[in-house]
Amino acid sequence: MTVFPSNGERKIKFIFDELVFVNSKSKVFKCRLFDDNSQKYITAIAKAAVDNSSTETIKREINNWRYLDHPNIVRLYCTLTYQGLQFLFMEAGVPVKV
């Protein structure tokens, strides 16, 4: 079991199931949340892989994504930064490849 602090809120406890995708900027993992055994995808993006000019745009896009609720859009549950990586927790539909 892996535990991440969630921006001072509740801790996110999960179990990695498998590595789904890897590229030079990110990794996508399938995992199960410990609380309710629901399946999610986690995209881990190395902060060093994102240049400074893109940072504000990415933050704005993630903020907008949180409020989208449509059957054709993968739902974003939460984000957090941990040990130099940005983590995006998404529903287990289709993983997002960055």
C-alpha positions as CSV (number, residue, x, y, z in Angstrom):
1,M,0.0,0.0,0.0
2,T,1.2,3.5,-0.8
3,V,0.1,6.6,1.0
4,F,0.3,10.2,-0.3
5,P,-0.5,13.3,1.7
6,S,-3.2,15.1,-0.2
7,N,-2.4,18.8,0.2
8,G,-3.0,18.8,3.9
9,E,-6.3,17.1,3.5
10,R,-7.0,13.4,3.9
11,K,-4.3,10.9,3.0
12,I,-4.8,9.0,-0.2
13,K,-4.1,5.2,0.3
14,F,-3.8,3.1,-2.8
15,I,-2.3,-0.1,-4.2
16,F,-0.5,0.0,-7.6
17,D,-1.9,-2.7,-9.9
18,E,0.2,-2.1,-13.0
19,L,2.3,0.3,-15.1
20,V,0.2,1.1,-18.2
21,F,2.2,3.7,-20.1
22,V,5.6,5.3,-20.0
23,N,7.1,8.2,-22.0
24,S,9.8,10.8,-21.5
25,K,7.6,13.1,-19.4
26,S,5.2,10.8,-17.5
27,K,4.1,7.4,-16.3
28,V,0.5,6.1,-16.1
29,F,-0.4,3.5,-13.4
30,K,-3.5,1.6,-12.8
31,C,-4.3,1.5,-9.1
32,R,-7.0,0.7,-6.6
33,L,-8.0,3.0,-3.8
34,F,-7.7,1.4,-0.4
35,D,-10.9,3.1,1.0
36,D,-13.4,1.7,-1.4
37,N,-11.4,-0.6,-3.7
38,S,-12.4,1.5,-6.7
39,Q,-10.1,1.5,-9.7
40,K,-8.3,4.7,-10.8
41,Y,-5.5,5.8,-13.1
42,I,-2.6,7.9,-11.8
43,T,-0.6,10.0,-14.1
44,A,2.8,11.0,-12.7
45,I,4.4,13.9,-14.4
46,A,8.0,15.0,-13.6
47,K,7.9,18.7,-12.8
48,A,11.3,19.1,-14.5
49,A,9.7,17.8,-17.8
50,V,7.3,20.9,-17.9
51,D,8.9,24.2,-18.8
52,N,8.1,27.3,-16.8
53,S,6.1,28.9,-19.7
54,S,3.7,25.9,-19.6
55,T,3.2,25.8,-15.8
56,E,0.4,28.4,-15.6
57,T,-1.4,27.0,-18.6
58,I,-1.3,23.5,-17.1
59,K,-2.6,24.7,-13.7
60,R,-5.5,26.5,-15.4
61,E,-6.4,23.4,-17.5
62,I,-6.3,21.2,-14.4
63,N,-8.4,23.6,-12.5
64,N,-11.0,23.7,-15.3
65,W,-10.9,19.9,-15.7
66,R,-12.0,19.5,-12.1
67,Y,-15.4,21.0,-12.9
68,L,-16.1,19.1,-16.0
69,D,-18.8,16.4,-15.7
70,H,-19.6,14.7,-19.0
71,P,-19.7,11.0,-20.0
72,N,-17.1,11.5,-22.7
73,I,-14.5,13.2,-20.5
74,V,-12.3,11.3,-18.0
75,R,-13.1,12.5,-14.5
76,L,-10.3,14.1,-12.5
77,Y,-10.6,13.4,-8.8
78,C,-7.6,15.2,-7.3
79,T,-4.0,16.3,-7.9
80,L,-1.0,16.5,-5.6
81,T,2.7,17.2,-5.8
82,Y,5.0,14.7,-4.0
83,Q,8.8,14.3,-4.3
84,G,9.1,16.4,-7.4
85,L,6.3,14.7,-9.3
86,Q,2.8,16.0,-10.1
87,F,0.2,13.3,-9.7
88,L,-3.3,13.3,-11.3
89,F,-5.8,10.8,-10.0
90,M,-8.4,10.0,-12.7
91,E,-11.3,7.6,-13.1
92,A,-10.5,4.2,-14.6
93,G,-11.8,4.9,-18.0
94,V,-9.2,5.6,-20.6
95,P,-5.8,6.7,-19.2
96,V,-4.5,10.0,-20.3
97,K,-1.2,9.9,-22.0
98,V,0.8,13.1,-21.6
